Each structure stands twice: as structure tokens, then as C-alpha cells.
């Protein structure tokens, strides 16, 4: 029974719950960024290059078909457009995470500055001794 209780305490710690929420939010944000890149950024970049960016590839070996038109051997291609789209997604997510962490650090710094500094451990010990001597 101790193992289950220990696991429950671990799972209910605030930091673990925060990480779980961040993981879910990050997954959802990743889908939003992918949709943004696939639907807006790639077509705009593709207009400059003459087609959809994610569809760009370098064909190493063409597909082979038999007489009936059935594919016998699939084409082999380097899909550099998909790779470039994934890099764009990563850069967008990394930049937004940088901005979020920068804002969080700024808020933490303001909270630390606003919080009054308590007495040092030595001062606290001296106050305790003083209070004991008053009795």
C-alpha cells in the first residue's frame, strides 16, 4: 500500500501537474503552428518558388508501373519541402517559447523585488535569543 500512496503523492505534486498541463498546451500549440505554417506560410513562400513549399522534393528514382498502370515500385524522393516546413514550425515554436519564458522571468523578478527581504538566519537566531532573555 505504501507504493501506491507514494505514487499518488508524487503525481499530485504541483510541479508534475503543471508539466502535464504544459505538455497538453504545447501539443495544441504545435498543431496551431503547423496549421499556420501549412496554410499560410508555405503557400506564400511557395508563390515565390512557383508551388507549395511542402510539396517540393528531389526525385532520386521514378516510380515504375506495369502495363495496367499499377505501381510496381514506389518513387524515391528527398522531400526537402517538408523538412523546411518542419524547420519553420520549430523556429516559430522556439521563438514563442522564448517570449513566454522571458515574460515569466520578468514577472518573477518583479515579485522578488516586491517581496520584503526577511531577516538573515543569523539575525533570526539573535532575535530568538533576545526574546528568550526577555522571559
C-alpha positions in Angstrom: 0.0 0.0 0.0 3.0 2.3 0.6 4.0 2.3 -3.1 0.5 3.4 -4.3 0.4 6.2 -1.6 3.9 7.4 -2.6 3.0 7.4 -6.3 -0.2 9.3 -5.5 1.7 12.0 -3.6 4.2 12.2 -6.5 1.5 12.5 -9.1 -0.3 15.2 -7.2 2.7 17.5 -6.7 2.1 20.9 -8.2 5.1 20.7 -10.5 4.0 17.5 -12.1 0.5 18.7 -12.7 2.0 21.9 -14.2 4.2 19.9 -16.5 1.2 17.8 -17.6 -0.8 21.0 -18.4 2.2 22.5 -20.3 2.6 19.3 -22.3 -1.1 19.3 -23.4 -0.9 23.0 -24.2 2.3 22.6 -26.1 0.8 19.8 -28.2 -2.2 22.0 -29.0 0.1 25.0 -29.8 2.2 22.8 -32.0 -0.9 21.9 -34.1 -1.8 25.6 -34.4 1.7 26.5 -35.6 1.7 23.5 -38.1 -1.7 24.7 -39.4 -0.4 28.3 -39.7 2.8 27.1 -41.5 1.0 24.7 -43.8 -1.9 27.0 -44.6 -0.3 30.5 -44.7 3.5 30.5 -44.6 4.2 27.6 -47.0 1.8 28.8 -49.8 3.3 32.4 -49.5 6.8 31.1 -49.8 5.7 28.7 -52.5 4.4 31.6 -54.5 7.9 32.9 -54.8 9.2 29.4 -55.8 6.3 28.5 -58.1 4.4 25.9 -55.9 3.5 24.7 -52.5 6.7 24.7 -50.3 5.8 21.4 -48.6 5.4 19.6 -51.9 8.9 20.4 -53.1 11.1 17.3 -53.5 14.1 16.0 -55.3 13.2 12.7 -57.0 16.0 10.1 -56.8 14.2 7.3 -58.6 10.9 7.5 -60.5 8.0 5.1 -59.8 7.8 2.0 -62.0 4.4 1.0 -63.4 3.3 -2.2 -65.2 1.2 -2.3 -68.3 -2.1 -2.0 -66.5 -0.9 1.2 -64.7 -0.4 -0.4 -61.3 2.6 0.9 -59.4 5.2 -1.8 -59.1 8.0 0.2 -57.4 7.3 3.4 -55.5 9.3 6.6 -56.3 12.2 7.5 -54.0 12.4 11.2 -53.3 14.1 13.6 -50.8 11.2 15.7 -49.5 13.1 18.9 -48.7 9.9 21.0 -48.7 8.5 19.0 -45.8 11.8 19.3 -43.9 11.9 23.1 -44.5 8.3 23.4 -43.3 9.2 21.5 -40.1 12.2 23.8 -39.5 9.9 26.8 -39.9 7.5 25.3 -37.4 10.3 24.7 -34.9 11.6 28.3 -35.3 8.1 29.7 -34.6 7.5 27.4 -31.6 11.0 28.2 -30.2 10.5 31.9 -30.6 7.1 31.9 -28.9 8.5 29.8 -26.0 11.4 32.3 -25.7 8.9 35.1 -25.4 6.8 33.2 -22.8 9.8 32.3 -20.7 11.1 35.9 -20.9 7.8 37.2 -19.7 7.6 34.7 -16.8 11.2 35.6 -15.7 10.3 39.3 -15.8 7.2 38.6 -13.6 9.3 36.5 -11.2 11.9 39.3 -11.0 9.2 41.9 -10.2 7.8 39.6 -7.5 11.3 39.0 -5.9 11.9 42.8 -5.9 8.5 43.5 -4.3 8.8 40.8 -1.6 10.4 42.3 1.5 13.7 40.6 2.5 13.3 38.7 5.7 16.0 38.7 8.4 19.0 36.5 7.7 19.4 33.3 9.7 21.9 34.9 12.0 19.5 37.8 12.7 16.7 35.4 13.3 18.8 33.4 15.8 19.8 36.6 17.6 16.2 37.7 17.8 15.2 34.3 19.2 18.0 34.6 21.9 16.8 38.2 22.7 13.2 37.0 23.1 14.4 34.1 25.3 16.4 36.5 27.6 13.4 38.8 28.0 11.4 36.0 29.6 
